[in-house]
């Protein structure tokens, strides 16, 4: 048998100290990984934001072109009103469709769960 150079309390203190070091290192690693993911997410969100803004302006200029084209046949105020009414009807259709879809999915969930 090997002679015991250290007491049990010293061995336990070393074990506790090593466990604390491991936990601290894991926390540091987790913080570093989270920072890296935040940086990646921030860069991706900027690109998505620029794309969304570009899409918005693209749609806006298409609508301006439609108004301009219609203003060749009718007064400009009437052309703008027609485009606005068409957009309002499209919005209504989309909202009605979305509410129908969401109501149907909740009914199917109720049937599925037996409630």
C-alpha positions in Angstrom: 0.0 0.0 0.0 1.0 3.6 -0.6 1.6 5.8 2.3 -0.9 8.6 2.8 0.9 11.9 2.4 -2.3 14.0 2.6 -5.2 13.9 5.0 -8.7 13.2 3.9 -9.7 16.8 4.4 -7.0 18.0 2.1 -8.1 15.6 -0.6 -11.7 16.7 -0.2 -10.6 20.3 -0.4 -8.6 19.6 -3.6 -11.6 17.8 -5.1 -13.9 20.8 -4.2 -11.4 23.2 -5.6 -11.1 21.2 -8.9 -14.9 21.0 -9.2 -15.1 24.8 -8.7 -12.4 25.4 -11.4 -14.3 23.1 -13.8 -17.6 24.9 -13.2 -16.0 28.3 -13.7 -14.3 27.2 -16.9 -17.7 25.9 -18.2 -19.4 29.1 -17.3 -16.7 31.1 -19.1 -17.0 28.8 -22.1 -20.8 29.2 -22.1 -20.5 33.0 -22.0 -18.1 33.0 -24.9 -20.4 30.8 -27.0 -23.4 33.0 -26.2 -21.4 36.1 -27.2 -20.5 34.4 -30.5 -24.1 33.4 -31.2 -25.3 36.9 -30.4 -22.8 38.4 -32.8 -23.9 36.0 -35.5 -27.6 36.7 -34.8 -27.0 40.4 -34.9 -25.3 40.2 -38.3 -28.1 38.1 -39.6 -30.8 40.4 -38.2 -29.2 43.4 -39.9 -29.2 41.6 -43.3 -32.8 40.6 -42.8 -33.8 44.1 -41.8 -32.1 45.6 -44.9 -33.8 43.0 -47.1 -37.2 43.7 -45.5 -36.7 47.5 -45.9 -35.7 47.0 -49.6 -38.7 44.8 -50.2 -41.0 47.5 -48.6 -39.5 50.2 -50.8 -39.7 47.9 -53.9 -43.4 47.3 -53.2 -44.0 51.1 -52.6 -42.4 52.0 -55.9 -44.4 49.3 -57.8 -47.6 50.9 -56.3 -46.4 54.4 -57.4 -45.9 53.0 -60.9 -49.4 51.6 -60.8 -50.8 54.9 -59.7 -48.8 56.7 -62.4 -50.0 54.3 -65.1 -53.6 54.6 -64.0 -53.3 58.4 -63.9 -52.8 58.3 -67.7 -56.4 57.1 -68.1 -58.1 58.8 -65.0 -57.3 61.8 -62.8 -54.4 61.2 -60.4 -56.6 61.4 -57.3 -58.9 58.7 -58.8 -55.9 56.5 -59.7 -54.5 56.8 -56.1 -58.0 56.0 -54.7 -58.3 52.9 -56.9 -54.9 51.6 -55.7 -55.8 52.3 -52.1 -59.1 50.5 -52.4 -57.5 47.6 -54.1 -54.9 47.4 -51.3 -57.7 47.6 -48.7 -59.6 44.8 -50.3 -56.4 42.7 -50.5 -55.8 43.4 -46.8 -59.3 42.3 -46.0 -58.9 39.1 -48.0 -55.6 38.3 -46.2 -57.0 39.0 -42.7 -60.1 37.0 -43.4 -58.0 34.1 -44.8 -55.6 34.2 -41.8 -58.5 34.2 -39.3 -60.2 31.3 -41.1 -56.9 29.4 -41.1 -56.2 30.0 -37.4 -59.8 29.1 -36.4 -59.6 25.9 -38.5 -56.3 24.9 -36.9 -57.7 25.4 -33.3 -60.8 23.3 -34.2 -58.6 20.5 -35.5 -56.5 20.7 -32.4 -59.6 20.4 -30.2 -60.8 17.4 -32.2 -57.3 15.8 -32.0 -57.1 16.2 -28.3 -60.6 15.0 -27.7 -61.8 18.1 -25.8 
